[in-house]
Amino acid sequence: MKIITRMLDTEVYEATNPAGNTVRIDMRKTEKKEGQSPTELLLSAVAGCGAVDIVVILQKRRKTIHDFVIETSGNRRDEAPRRFTDIHCKYIITSPDVTEEELDKVAALSLEKYCSVAATLNCTITHSVEIKRPVKA
């Protein structure tokens, strides 16, 4: 795997994968920011990597997923390097047939066994789950 990252401005970069897909890396102050910072992208990567595993497993179990939101937060060291010391993913699924116990088990399996991003990090990653039932019209 190879990513080419090019400077667009002092605090703005663009990373491109071999297929030509790009992502903007933006380390400017919030009021000027148009993309995610490297650490925000890392949290997004943990969320996305785990989410794909969870959805695939639940679909294999023939579960219905109406909506899936992942709230990912992380704490970082105060001193350099300001690496993450812990990350928490809250998985919120709207489904008529997924149970909280089932989602909890599948989320743990994803983060502990299948997610390449989580496996690469040197920090504690925890999770919690929430099930929402679809509103009947």
C-alpha positions as CSV (number, residue, x, y, z in Angstrom):
1,M,0.0,0.0,0.0
2,K,1.3,3.4,-0.9
3,I,-0.1,6.9,-0.3
4,I,1.3,10.0,-1.8
5,T,0.9,13.1,0.3
6,R,1.5,16.6,-1.1
7,M,1.7,19.9,0.6
8,L,-1.0,22.4,-0.5
9,D,-0.2,25.0,2.1
10,T,1.9,25.1,5.3
11,E,-0.8,23.3,7.3
12,V,-2.8,21.7,4.5
13,Y,-2.0,18.5,2.7
14,E,-3.7,16.2,0.3
15,A,-3.2,12.4,0.5
16,T,-3.9,10.3,-2.6
17,N,-4.2,6.5,-2.8
18,P,-3.2,4.5,-5.9
19,A,-6.8,4.7,-7.2
20,G,-6.7,8.5,-7.2
21,N,-9.0,9.0,-4.2
22,T,-7.9,11.9,-2.1
23,V,-8.4,13.2,1.5
24,R,-7.5,16.6,2.7
25,I,-5.4,16.8,5.9
26,D,-5.9,20.1,7.6
27,M,-4.1,21.3,10.7
28,R,-5.3,24.9,10.6
29,K,-7.3,26.5,13.4
30,T,-11.0,25.6,13.5
31,E,-12.3,28.7,11.8
32,K,-10.1,28.0,8.7
33,K,-10.3,24.2,8.7
34,E,-11.7,22.4,5.7
35,G,-10.6,18.9,6.4
36,Q,-9.6,16.6,9.3
37,S,-6.3,16.7,11.2
38,P,-4.1,13.6,11.2
39,T,-5.4,12.7,14.7
40,E,-9.0,13.2,13.6
41,L,-8.4,11.0,10.6
42,L,-7.0,8.3,12.9
43,L,-10.1,8.3,15.0
44,S,-12.2,8.2,11.8
45,A,-10.1,5.3,10.5
46,V,-10.7,3.3,13.8
47,A,-14.4,4.0,13.5
48,G,-14.7,3.1,9.8
49,C,-12.6,0.0,10.1
50,G,-14.5,-1.4,13.0
51,A,-17.9,-0.4,11.5
52,V,-17.3,-2.3,8.3
53,D,-16.6,-5.5,10.2
54,I,-19.6,-5.0,12.4
55,V,-22.0,-4.5,9.5
56,V,-20.6,-7.5,7.6
57,I,-21.0,-9.8,10.5
58,L,-24.5,-8.6,11.3
59,Q,-25.6,-8.9,7.7
60,K,-24.3,-12.5,7.6
61,R,-26.6,-13.1,10.6
62,R,-29.4,-11.6,8.5
63,K,-29.9,-8.6,10.8
64,T,-31.6,-5.4,9.7
65,I,-29.7,-2.2,10.1
66,H,-31.6,1.1,9.4
67,D,-28.9,3.4,10.7
68,F,-25.4,3.1,12.1
69,V,-23.6,5.9,13.9
70,I,-20.2,5.7,15.5
71,E,-19.1,8.3,18.1
72,T,-15.4,8.0,18.5
73,S,-13.4,9.9,21.1
74,G,-9.8,9.8,22.2
75,N,-7.5,11.1,25.0
76,R,-4.0,12.1,24.2
77,R,-0.8,12.6,26.3
78,D,0.0,16.2,27.2
79,E,3.7,15.8,26.3
80,A,5.3,14.9,22.9
81,P,4.7,12.7,21.2
82,R,1.0,13.4,21.9
83,R,-0.2,9.9,21.1
84,F,-3.6,8.6,22.0
85,T,-3.6,6.9,25.4
86,D,-7.1,5.6,25.0
87,I,-9.9,5.6,22.4
88,H,-13.6,4.9,22.9
89,C,-16.0,3.9,20.1
90,K,-19.7,4.1,20.9
91,Y,-21.7,2.1,18.3
92,I,-25.3,3.2,17.9
93,I,-27.4,1.0,15.6
94,T,-31.0,1.5,14.8
95,S,-32.4,-2.0,14.2
96,P,-35.6,-4.0,14.9
97,D,-33.7,-7.2,15.5
98,V,-30.1,-6.6,16.8
99,T,-29.7,-7.0,20.5
100,E,-27.4,-5.0,22.7
101,E,-25.5,-8.2,23.8
102,E,-25.1,-9.2,20.1
103,L,-23.8,-5.8,19.1
104,D,-21.4,-5.7,22.1
105,K,-20.0,-9.1,21.2
106,V,-19.6,-8.2,17.5
107,A,-18.0,-4.8,18.3
108,A,-15.5,-6.5,20.7
109,L,-14.7,-9.1,18.0
110,S,-14.1,-6.4,15.5
111,L,-11.8,-4.2,17.6
112,E,-9.9,-7.2,19.1
113,K,-9.5,-9.4,16.1
114,Y,-10.4,-8.0,12.7
115,C,-9.8,-4.2,12.7
116,S,-6.3,-3.5,11.2
117,V,-6.3,0.1,12.4
118,A,-7.0,-0.8,16.0
119,A,-4.4,-3.5,15.9
120,T,-1.8,-1.0,14.7
121,L,-2.3,1.4,17.6
122,N,-0.5,1.4,20.9
123,C,-3.3,2.4,23.2
124,T,-6.3,1.0,25.0
125,I,-9.5,1.0,22.8
126,T,-12.8,0.4,24.5
127,H,-16.4,0.5,23.2
128,S,-20.0,0.8,24.2
129,V,-23.2,0.0,22.3
130,E,-26.7,1.3,22.0
131,I,-29.6,-0.1,20.1
132,K,-32.4,2.1,18.8
133,R,-35.6,0.6,17.5
134,P,-37.0,2.1,14.3
135,V,-40.1,4.2,14.7
136,K,-43.1,2.6,13.1
137,A,-45.0,4.9,10.7
